[in-house]
Structure formats: structure tokens, C-alpha cells
């Protein structure tokens, strides 16, 4: 978004949002609200979408799932109208994380792939790489470890080159942790060990606690699988010192759930309850039933293992109650997705209709309404493009000007309606030539037309002139008032040459017009082809052809 187009107050609000995001939630929400209200007042979709997006991001960091989804959903609608594909991609990434944590992998994947599509539109490769990491994690949850590895490696190939990008070390540690986890599940322990080595050696000192948590949880799993219990317990001690109640739960829930499962398997009951007691209030505050069910399922496993029947039955009953709620939540999630998609499709249809109308207006401004070929306006623009291309490629060009022989007499005697039909027939012949020879044609005005050929020899230019002459004659349009023959014919002037620096398309048009004048002085229903560097000895066709 170009902030410089806004007044000083709006620029100040935007700056405050960007400076306080992730640091001061209250200030971020306040300034976002100011931006949304102002955007609503002036009808600026960019501002409204921006404000809603960063309000959603703030609620995400506050673990407020309900408000997060509301704000991001609103943001999508306005960002789509504003065609802000970068923030659209980030919205879909957030929604993918949201759906993943609610246990709906298909919807999450749909969100991620939509986000990747928007990133590809504007070549936002960094954000695309982040979403590939998340798609990899999603595949991992579903036990698709090889597929997960493919997405993670794709992200790695891009991120590893962005050494100056903010957060580079964090992304690399997360990717290495995820790749190591995929390797462990596929039994590739040596490969996993190499990922740990790179993470610690190259990035460890430059990352924060949450990034370290990711690699430590994976290394604890690695050590547990290898029965290196001393190293495992060292990792556990480090993890326990890092976790706290202010973590962004949606970012760490997968790691901590896997970690809690490990503690249960390792019979680390004290550490297990420490993690559960920390996670439960955060998850309840976030109002994510799927995550609550995951935690209760772990507690049920422990109660069963310890023979705590009363606690087991109580937890099982609560699990059943939450399962029913989750069914309703899933239905609501599907409805939200459908409503969001319907809203976006409505905006897209409106945009497509507008684009169609704009295209119609463009065609009206560039297409001759009678003959349906390019008009003088389009000729001016396109002939310049053709000439520049031919000049750049050091190729050849042939520019032809033609008009209908004794057209005034035709119009005066047959009527204007027949005259229009005559011009349409000539335009049809021109269209046929352009299709055969990859040329360009336009109505110059009145009964005059222009046709331009690229990459054509002098002999081929003469052949094309003869061919077009025959196409018009073969229309067999009666014209008993013509002084040439009693049918509609044309006179043609062509200028052929290899453009040189300093020349312009007007030089060729002017010369073609001179060739047309020459042939009409001699006889109608004929053509004259001259070279741009030698206009004194043109080739004039045989009238008896």
C-alpha cells in the first residue's frame, strides 16, 4: 500500500500500527480502529482492509480466536476489492493456521493453496515459502511425511538465499526442525542429526525462545526414539524453562502437543502436568475445541495408565461433551468458509463484469464500428509498436495504403447503405489477408485502409499486393459507375524496406501514400510497390493480371 498518498494523520496511524504490532496490543487495536473508521468514511478499501488485517493479527497474538477470525474475514473482503494480493496471501496463511488448529485439514489446505496463489500473482516468494512450511506441517500431521518433506524442501531452497531478510534465522530454524521431524518419522536418523547440526551451528544464537522451542521439542523426540535418555532429559529441562503463559498458542500448539505426548510416553508425569496446566487455560481462551480435545485425550491416556478410574470417567464424559460441540463448530466453520467464498466470488464477478465493460469501452475506442477492424486511433499506437519491434530485430516491413476505386460514384448511385456494405466487404478481404500473413490492418478514414506486414521480402510484398487485389475483385460487387471495370476494385500503394535508426513509421506511411498516388495517376485497379530507399523506380502491377 502506498502510504504517501494519504494525509499526515493517516500516515501517522499507519506508522504507529507497524511500530506497535506484536509489542503493544492496545495501541495497535486503537490505531487500526482509527484507520478502519476513516477508510469507511472516505470509501477507501485499502485502508479498511489494512486496518482489519492488523486487528486480526493482533488478536491472533493475543490468542483470541473468535475476534481473530472476525477481523481477518472482514479484511479479506476489502483487500480483495482493493486487489491487495500481498495482504490477501497473509490472510489466507493465518486462516490456514486457524483451520489446522481446529482439526480441519481440507479447509486448511484450501486456505493455504489460495494464499500461495495470491503470492504467485505478485511473485511474493518469501510469503509463499512460509506457506509451504505450513503446508508441510499440515502434511506431517496427517502422516504424509514424504509429501511434507517436499514442501519443506521447496521452502528451504528459497529461504536459504534470503540471508538479509528479516527473520531469516528464525525461518531456517523452523524449517530445519520440521525437516528433522519428517526425517525421524521416516527413520532417517542421520539426516535428522544433520538438520540439528545446521540449526545449532548456523542460527541458534540469532533466534528467540519460541524458535528454540521448536528445535528442542524435535530433538527431544529424536533422542527419545534413539533411547538417548540423558540427552532427551536435557532437552526437556530446557523446554520447561522456555514455556510460559504468554506464548502465541496457535504458533506453538503442534510442537507442545507432540512434546506432551513424548512426556506421557517417557513417564515424565511432573513435566507433563506442568505443560498441561499451562496449555489448558490458553487453549480455552482461544476457544479452539479441537485443541481442548487433544489435551483431554492425553489426560485420559494418563488416567488409564495410572488406573485413576474416577478421573478417567470424568475426562471421558467431558471429551464426549466437547466432541458434540466440535461437530457444531465444524458445521459453523464450513458455513463461514462458504460465506467467505460467496462474498469473494461476488466481488470477483463484479470486477470481471467491470473488466468486460472496460474492454468493451476500449474496443469502442480502438475498433471502427462499421468495419470492425482497427480504427485510426489503434493504428497510430500499434504501428509504432510494430515499427519499434522491426527496427530492434533488424527485420523488414511493408506498409500498404489503399482505397476503393470511384467510391464516391458508388455511394452516390447505390446509396449509403450499399456503400457501407462495400466497405465492410473490403474490410473482410483485409481481415483475410491479416490471418494468412500475420499482418495488421486498420481503417484509415472514409474508403482508405492500411495494412502492415512484418518480416517480408520485397517480392513477397508484391505478391501480397496482387493477392489482396484479387480477394477484393473476387467479391464480385457490381459497380457499373466505375471507370476501371464494372465491379468494385481497389488501388494500392506499398512501401517496403528495412527500417534504420532515425526513420519513423510515418516515413513508410507517407511513401505508401505516394505510391498510391503514382498508381492512380496511371490506372485504377492496380498496385505500386516502392522501396523506402528508392521511390523513383517502383514496381507497378500489370493491369491485365
C-alpha positions in Angstrom: 0.0 0.0 0.0 1.3 3.4 -1.0 1.1 5.4 2.3 2.4 8.6 0.7 -0.9 9.3 -1.0 -2.6 9.8 2.4 -2.6 12.9 4.7 -0.2 13.2 7.6 -2.7 11.9 10.2 -3.4 8.7 8.3 0.3 8.2 7.7 0.9 8.6 11.4 -1.8 6.0 12.2 -0.2 3.5 9.8 3.3 4.1 11.2 2.0 3.5 14.7 0.4 0.2 13.7 3.5 -1.0 12.1 5.7 0.0 15.0 3.5 -1.4 17.7 2.3 -4.6 16.1 3.4 -7.5 18.3 4.5 -5.1 21.0 1.6 -3.1 22.3 -1.8 -4.7 21.5 -3.9 -1.9 22.9 -2.2 0.8 20.8 -2.3 -1.5 17.7 -6.0 -2.1 18.0 -6.7 1.6 18.7 -4.9 2.9 15.6 -6.3 0.1 13.4 -9.8 1.2 14.5 -9.0 4.8 13.5 -7.8 3.6 10.1 -10.9 1.5 9.5 -13.3 4.3 10.6 -11.5 6.8 8.3 -11.4 4.3 5.5 -15.2 3.7 5.9 -15.8 7.5 5.8 -13.9 8.1 2.5 -14.7 4.7 1.0 -11.0 3.5 0.8 -10.9 -0.3 0.6 -7.1 -0.3 1.0 -7.3 1.4 4.4 -10.2 -0.7 5.6 -8.6 -3.9 4.6 -5.3 -2.8 6.2 -7.0 -1.9 9.5 -8.9 -5.1 9.7 -5.9 -7.3 8.8 -3.7 -5.9 11.6 -6.5 -6.0 14.1 -6.8 -9.7 13.2 -3.1 -10.2 13.5 -3.2 -8.6 17.0 -6.0 -10.8 18.2 -4.0 -13.8 16.8 -1.1 -12.9 19.0 -3.5 -12.4 22.0 -4.8 -16.0 21.4 -8.3 -14.5 20.9 -9.6 -16.9 18.3 -13.1 -15.5 17.9 -12.1 -11.9 17.3 -9.2 -13.0 15.1 -11.4 -14.8 12.7 -14.0 -12.0 12.5 -11.3 -9.4 11.7 -9.4 -11.4 9.2 -12.7 -12.4 7.4 -13.6 -8.7 7.1 -10.1 -7.9 5.9 -10.3 -10.4 3.1 -13.4 -8.8 1.6 -11.9 -5.3 1.4 -8.4 -6.4 0.4 -10.0 -8.4 -2.5 -11.8 -5.2 -3.6 -8.6 -3.3 -3.3 -6.6 -6.0 -5.1 -4.0 -6.1 -2.3 -2.7 -9.5 -3.1 0.1 -9.4 -0.6 -2.2 -9.0 2.5 -4.7 -11.4 0.9 -2.0 -14.0 0.9 -1.1 -13.3 4.5 -4.8 -13.5 5.5 -5.1 -17.0 3.9 -2.0 -18.1 5.7 -3.5 -17.0 9.0 -6.8 -18.8 8.2 -4.8 -21.9 7.3 -3.2 -21.9 10.7 -6.6 -21.3 12.3 -8.3 -24.2 10.4 -5.3 -26.5 11.1 -5.6 -25.9 14.9 -9.4 -26.6 14.6 -8.6 -30.1 13.1 -9.9 -29.4 9.6 -7.1 -30.3 7.3 -9.0 -30.0 4.0 -10.2 -26.5 4.8 -6.7 -25.5 6.0 -5.1 -26.8 2.8 -7.7 -24.9 0.7 -6.7 -21.7 2.6 -3.0 -22.3 2.2 -3.3 -23.0 -1.6 -5.4 -19.9 -2.1 -2.7 -17.9 -0.2 0.0 -19.4 -2.4 -1.9 -18.5 -5.5 -2.1 -14.8 -4.4 1.6 -14.7 -3.6 2.4 -16.1 -7.0 0.4 -13.4 -8.6 2.8 -10.8 -7.5 5.9 -13.1 -7.1 5.9 -12.7 -3.3 8.2 -15.7 -2.9 9.1 -15.1 0.7 5.5 -15.4 1.9 4.9 -18.3 -0.5 7.8 -20.1 1.2 6.3 -19.6 4.7 3.0 -21.1 3.5 4.9 -24.0 2.0 6.4 -24.6 5.5 2.8 -24.6 6.9 1.6 -27.0 4.2 4.5 -29.2 5.1 3.4 -29.2 8.8 -0.1 -30.0 7.8 1.0 -33.0 5.8 3.1 -34.1 8.8 0.0 -34.0 11.0 -1.7 -36.3 8.5 1.2 -38.8 8.5 2.3 -37.8 5.0 5.9 -37.4 5.8 7.4 -37.7 2.3 4.9 -35.0 1.0 5.7 -32.8 4.0 9.4 -33.1 3.2 8.8 -32.0 -0.4 7.0 -28.8 0.7 9.6 -28.0 3.3 12.5 -28.5 0.9 10.8 -26.2 -1.6 10.6 -23.5 1.2 14.2 -24.2 2.2 15.5 -23.6 -1.3 14.1 -20.1 -1.3 14.6 -19.1 2.3 18.3 -20.1 2.4 19.1 -17.5 -0.3 17.4 -14.7 1.7 20.2 -14.1 4.2 19.4 -10.4 4.6 15.6 -10.9 5.1 14.2 -10.0 8.5 13.6 -13.2 10.5 15.9 -15.3 8.3 17.4 -17.3 11.1 14.0 -17.9 12.7 12.6 -19.3 9.4 15.7 -21.5 8.9 15.5 -23.0 12.4 11.8 -23.7 11.9 12.4 -25.4 8.6 15.3 -27.5 10.0 13.2 -28.5 12.9 10.3 -29.6 10.6 12.7 -31.4 8.2 14.3 -33.2 11.1 10.8 -34.3 12.4 9.9 -35.6 8.9 13.2 -37.5 8.7 12.7 -39.0 12.2 9.2 -40.3 11.2 10.8 -41.9 8.1 13.6 -43.5 10.1 16.3 -41.3 8.6 18.2 -40.5 11.8 21.4 -39.5 10.2 19.6 -36.9 8.1 17.8 -35.6 11.1 21.1 -35.2 13.0 22.5 -33.1 10.2 19.5 -30.8 10.4 20.1 -30.3 14.1 23.7 -29.6 13.5 23.0 -26.9 10.9 20.3 -25.3 13.1 22.6 -25.1 16.2 25.8 -24.1 14.3 24.4 -21.5 11.9 21.3 -20.0 13.6 20.8 -20.8 17.2 22.4 -17.7 18.7 20.2 -15.4 16.5 16.8 -16.7 17.3 14.3 -16.2 20.2 12.8 -18.6 22.7 9.9 -19.7 20.6 12.1 -20.7 17.7 14.4 -22.6 20.1 11.4 -24.3 21.5 10.6 -25.8 18.1 14.0 -27.3 17.6 14.3 -28.6 21.2 10.9 -30.4 21.0 12.1 -32.2 17.8 15.4 -33.0 19.3 13.8 -34.4 22.4 11.7 -36.7 20.2 14.9 -37.7 18.3 16.7 -38.5 21.5 13.7 -40.5 22.8 13.5 -42.6 19.7 17.2 -43.3 19.8 16.9 -44.1 23.6 19.4 -41.4 24.4 17.5 -40.6 27.6 20.3 -38.3 29.0 20.1 -36.0 26.0 16.3 -36.3 26.0 16.1 -35.1 29.6 18.5 -32.2 28.9 16.1 -31.1 26.1 13.1 -31.5 28.4 14.8 -29.3 31.1 15.5 -26.6 28.5 11.9 -26.8 27.1 10.4 -26.5 30.6 12.4 -23.3 31.2 11.2 -21.7 28.0 7.4 -22.3 28.0 5.2 -19.6 29.6 1.6 -18.3 29.5 2.2 -15.5 27.0 3.1 -17.7 24.1 1.1 -17.3 20.8 -0.6 -20.7 21.2 -1.6 -21.1 17.5 2.1 -21.0 16.6 3.4 -23.5 19.2 0.4 -25.8 19.8 1.6 -28.5 17.4 5.1 -28.6 19.0 3.8 -28.6 22.5 1.1 -31.3 21.8 3.8 -33.6 20.4 6.0 -32.7 23.3 3.3 -33.6 25.8 2.8 -36.9 24.1 6.5 -37.6 24.5 6.4 -36.8 28.2 3.5 -39.2 28.6 5.4 -41.9 26.8 8.5 -41.2 28.8 6.5 -41.3 32.1 7.6 -37.7 33.0 4.4 -37.1 34.9 5.5 -33.9 36.7 6.7 -32.2 33.5 3.6 -33.5 31.7 1.2 -31.8 34.2 3.3 -28.6 34.1 2.7 -28.4 30.3 -1.0 -29.4 30.5 -1.7 -26.8 33.3 0.0 -24.2 31.2 -1.8 -25.1 27.9 -5.3 -25.6 29.1 -6.2 -22.0 30.1 -4.6 -20.6 26.9 -6.5 -23.1 24.7 -9.8 -22.3 26.4 -9.2 -18.6 26.0 -8.6 -19.2 22.3 -11.8 -21.2 22.2 -10.5 -24.0 20.0 -12.3 -27.2 20.8 -10.0 -29.4 18.7 -7.0 -28.4 20.8 -9.0 -28.9 24.0 -9.9 -32.4 22.8 -6.2 -33.2 22.1 -5.3 -32.2 25.7 -8.1 -34.2 27.2 -7.2 -37.3 25.2 -3.7 -37.1 26.7 -5.1 -36.8 30.2 -7.4 -39.8 29.5 -4.4 -41.8 28.5 -2.5 -40.9 31.7 -5.6 -41.7 33.9 -6.0 -45.1 32.2 -2.3 -45.9 32.6 -2.4 -44.9 36.3 -5.7 -46.7 36.9 -7.4 -43.5 38.1 -11.0 -44.6 37.2 -12.9 -41.6 38.6 -10.7 -39.1 36.8 -10.8 -41.2 33.7 -14.6 -41.3 33.6 -14.9 -37.6 34.3 -12.5 -36.7 31.5 -14.2 -39.2 29.1 -17.5 -37.5 29.8 -16.1 -34.1 29.2 -14.4 -35.4 26.0 -17.9 -36.5 24.7 -19.4 -33.2 25.5 -16.7 -31.3 23.7 -17.0 -33.7 20.7 -20.6 -32.7 20.2 -19.6 -29.0 20.4 -16.8 -29.7 17.9 -19.4 -31.1 15.4 -21.3 -27.9 15.6 -18.1 -25.9 15.4 -17.1 -27.8 12.2 -20.5 -27.0 10.7 -20.1 -23.4 11.6 -16.6 -23.4 10.1 -17.9 -24.8 6.9 -20.6 -22.2 6.8 -18.0 -19.5 7.5 -15.9 -20.7 4.6 -18.8 -20.9 2.2 -20.0 -17.4 3.2 -16.5 -16.0 2.8 -16.1 -17.7 -0.6 -19.5 -16.4 -1.7 -18.6 -12.9 -0.7 -15.2 -13.0 -2.5 -16.8 -14.6 -5.6 -19.4 -11.8 -5.6 -16.6 -9.2 -5.6 -14.7 -11.1 -8.3 -17.8 -11.3 -10.5 -18.3 -7.6 -10.1 -14.7 -7.0 -11.0 -14.9 -9.3 -14.0 -18.1 -7.6 -15.2 -16.3 -4.2 -14.9 -13.3 -5.5 -16.8 -15.6 -6.7 -19.5 -17.2 -3.3 -19.7 -13.8 -1.7 -19.7 -12.7 -4.0 -22.5 -15.9 -3.0 -24.5 -15.1 0.6 -24.0 -11.5 0.0 -25.0 -12.7 -1.8 -28.2 -15.1 1.0 -28.9 -12.3 3.5 -28.7 -10.0 1.3 -30.9 -12.3 -0.5 -33.3 -14.0 1.0 -36.3 -17.8 0.5 -35.6 -18.6 -0.1 -39.3 -15.9 -2.5 -40.5 -15.0 -4.0 -37.1 -11.3 -3.7 -37.8 -8.8 -1.3 -36.0 -9.5 2.4 -36.4 -7.1 5.3 -36.9 -6.5 5.6 -33.1 -5.5 2.0 -32.8 -3.4 2.3 -36.0 -1.3 5.2 -34.5 -0.4 3.2 -31.4 0.0 -0.3 -32.9 2.0 0.9 -36.0 4.6 2.4 -33.6 4.9 -0.9 -31.7 5.4 -2.8 -34.9 7.9 -0.4 -36.2 10.0 -0.4 -33.0 9.9 -4.2 -33.0 11.0 -4.5 -36.6 13.8 -1.9 -36.0 15.0 -3.8 -32.9 15.1 -7.1 -34.7 16.6 -5.5 -37.9 13.8 -7.1 -39.9 11.7 -5.7 -42.8 8.3 -4.1 -43.0 5.8 -3.3 -45.8 3.2 -0.6 -45.3 0.3 -0.5 -47.7 -2.3 2.2 -48.2 -5.3 1.5 -50.4 -8.7 3.0 -51.3 -11.8 1.9 -53.1 -11.8 2.9 -56.8 -14.5 5.5 -57.6 -16.1 5.0 -54.2 -17.9 8.4 -54.3 -19.7 7.4 -57.5 -20.6 4.0 -55.9 -22.1 5.8 -52.8 -23.9 8.5 -54.8 -25.6 6.0 -57.1 -26.2 2.9 -54.9 -26.8 4.7 -51.7 -25.0 5.0 -48.3 -26.3 1.6 -47.1 -24.7 -0.1 -50.1 -21.6 2.0 -49.6 -21.3 0.7 -46.0 -21.7 -2.8 -47.3 -19.0 -2.2 -49.9 -16.5 -1.0 -47.2 -17.4 -4.0 -45.0 -16.6 -6.4 -47.8 -13.2 -4.7 -48.4 -12.5 -5.0 -44.6 -13.3 -8.7 -44.8 -10.7 -9.1 -47.5 -8.2 -7.2 -45.4 -9.0 -9.4 -42.4 -8.4 -12.5 -44.5 -5.0 -11.2 -45.5 -4.0 -10.5 -41.9 -5.0 -14.0 -41.0 -3.0 -15.5 -43.8 0.1 -13.4 -43.4 0.1 -12.4 -39.7 -0.4 -8.8 -40.7 -2.2 -5.8 -39.2 -5.0 -3.8 -40.8 -6.9 -0.7 -40.0 -9.4 1.7 -41.5 -7.6 5.0 -42.1 -10.7 7.0 -42.9 -13.5 7.1 -45.4 -12.7 4.5 -48.0 -9.0 4.4 -47.2 -7.3 1.4 -45.4 -3.9 0.5 -44.2 -2.3 -2.9 -43.9 1.2 -3.6 -42.4 3.3 -6.7 -43.0 6.3 -7.7 -40.9 9.4 -9.7 -41.8 8.5 -9.8 -45.5 10.7 -9.7 -48.6 10.2 -7.2 -51.4 9.0 -10.0 -53.7 6.6 -11.2 -51.1 5.2 -7.7 -50.7 4.4 -7.5 -54.4 2.8 -11.0 -54.2 0.6 -9.8 -51.2 -0.5 -6.7 -53.1 -1.5 -8.9 -56.0 -3.3 -11.3 -53.7 -5.3 -8.6 -51.9 -6.3 -7.1 -55.2 -7.7 -10.5 -56.3 -9.6 -11.0 -53.0 -11.4 -7.7 -53.4 -12.2 -8.4 -57.1 -13.5 -11.9 -56.2 -16.2 -10.3 -54.0 -17.9 -9.5 -57.4 -19.6 -6.4 -56.1 -21.2 -4.7 -59.1 -20.1 -1.1 -59.8 -21.2 0.0 -63.2 -20.3 3.6 -62.4 -16.5 2.6 -62.1 -14.2 3.8 -64.8 -12.0 0.8 -64.3 -14.2 -2.3 -64.6 -17.8 -2.8 -63.7 -17.0 -4.2 -60.3 -15.6 -2.9 -57.0 -11.8 -2.7 -57.1 -9.0 -1.1 -55.1 -5.9 0.9 -55.8 -2.9 0.1 -53.7 0.4 1.8 -52.8 3.1 -0.1 -50.8 6.3 1.0 -49.2 8.8 -1.8 -48.4 12.1 -1.5 -46.6 14.4 -2.4 -43.6 13.9 0.4 -41.1 17.0 2.3 -39.9 17.7 4.5 -36.9 16.3 7.9 -37.5 13.4 6.7 -39.6 9.8 6.6 -38.4 6.6 4.7 -39.3 5.3 8.0 -40.7 8.1 7.8 -43.3 6.7 4.5 -44.6 3.1 5.6 -44.4 4.0 8.8 -46.4 5.8 6.8 -49.0 3.0 4.3 -49.3 0.6 7.2 -49.9 3.0 8.5 -52.6 2.9 5.0 -54.3 -0.9 5.0 -54.2 -0.9 8.4 -55.9 1.5 7.1 -58.5 -0.6 4.1 -59.4 -3.8 6.1 -59.5 -2.2 8.5 -62.0 -1.5 5.6 -64.3 -4.6 3.5 -63.8 -7.0 2.2 -61.1 -7.5 -1.4 -60.0 -3.7 -1.8 -59.7 -0.8 -1.6 -57.2 2.5 0.1 -56.9 5.3 -1.1 -54.7 8.3 1.1 -53.9 11.4 0.7 -51.7 11.9 3.2 -48.9 15.4 4.0 -50.2 14.4 4.1 -53.9 10.9 5.5 -54.6 11.8 6.6 -58.1 11.6 3.2 -59.7 8.7 1.4 -58.1 7.1 -1.8 -59.3 3.7 -1.3 -60.9 1.5 -4.3 -61.4 0.1 -5.4 -64.8 -3.4 -4.2 -65.2 -4.3 -7.3 -67.1 -3.3 -9.6 -64.1 
